[in-house]
Amino acid sequence: MDINLKGGGMPGIPSIPPNLPILLFILGVGAIGFGLLLLWNEWLLRYLVAGIFILLGGLILLIGARAKRMLG
């Protein structure tokens, strides 16, 4: 996938990549499918939210450990 932002059009305004509509269509269909999957499997939402909080907690722990190491 080759995105060329330096093309014709008005100066200073990048042109729209030719494959952008297909990419947006695929993302939209994927989002709708994921939403339907969450409607049928509500337990999946619980695991997604828990996973997000676990990742955020781990990231905060890593930042805290690095800050502690930097401060001595």
HELIX and SHEET records of a PDB file:
HELIX    1   1 LEU A   20  TRP A   40  1                                  21    
HELIX    2   2 GLU A   42  LEU A   71  1                                  30    
END                                                                             
